[in-house]
């Protein structure tokens, strides 16, 4: 154990493979003292406004569960589907069930980089969601991760397990408080989809303009399982680097990763994902839709085919809305067997003037015309995106004033 801790301390100097390096010593560890909120509707007005911006419903209507962390402590936990779902903190789950340790630092290795090492050394808490075999969760379970302390680091470790033939949709909203700008968020999420199970994991982020964000997500999918990863970033951020990995380890398993991003002025975004297709007849799709509005974005995608019958596609499209920003598409394909079908395409362009003029001829202002085209571009061609997430994107694009 001591040797393991020594190795993790060495990993505190291990830079991530992508994205600007962050000095961990710049931040103080966020509070572990819980700021309990029994009723989210009774939270202060500013907190409720933030939740609304990231898809977290304060009255919990249309949600089968809610768990909220402020800094590094759980503030709220509610479960409306107790017959089929367990929702609690990760530490509570480890204490309650001995078998949870088999899923702890399994999909994500603690020495992956300085951010995972920091989370492990600080014994970061997080949310735990378990769906029992055969149970179909009717409504989404929502989680909220909020940073409420200046110059603090949030180190959370989440575990999601969806058992055989069960299904779950998660909506995760992450944000900083209005008075918080300079902060660091690290969220480690390990997701396990058992045989025939299904998980839709949607993240909506809203950070301060100096906030550094380093999520670390990995999913392991068994035979016939399905995993969908939706990542939405439409507001300014200091620096964000996200590169989730999905391992399709069972025959017929599928994965779809969708990234929707507006790179606003001052934002440095490096995001994408990888799918490793290890079993026969597995399939994957990685789709990235980006608007460059004065910021910088690197859009990455990697597909690896290691079994016969693999089918996978990677697509990255960006629109340059204004000068001064930059976009870089980095698609990668790797195969170690002959019987695979893997493709990729990438495109960078601008909004066509004739499209704007056509919409203006139908009575829209130029700003409204641009906003409509942007909304259509961001969600167009992305199949299976939940309706409520499309609504969130539509509202966020309107608030972002991209037409200007």
ABEGO torsion letter per residue (X at the ends): XAAAAAAAAAAAABBBABEBBBBAAABBBBBABBBBBABAAABBAAAAAAAAAAGBBAAGBGBABBBBBBEABBABBBBABAAABBBBBAAAAAAABAAAAAABGAABBAAABAAAAAAAAAGBBEBBBBBBBGBBBABBBBBBBBBABBGBBBBBBBBBBBBBGBBBBBBBBBBBBAABABBBBBBBBBBBBBBGBBBBBBBBBBBBAABBBBBBBBBBBBBGBBBBBBBBBABBBABBBBBBBBBBABBGBBBBBBBBBBBBBGBBBBBEEBBBBABBGBBBBBBBBBBBBGBBBBBBBBBBBABBGBBBBBBBBBBBABBGBBBBBBBBBBBABABBBBBBBBBBBBBBAAAAAAAAAAGBBAAAAAAAAAAAAAABGBBGBBAAAAAAAAAAAAAAGAAX
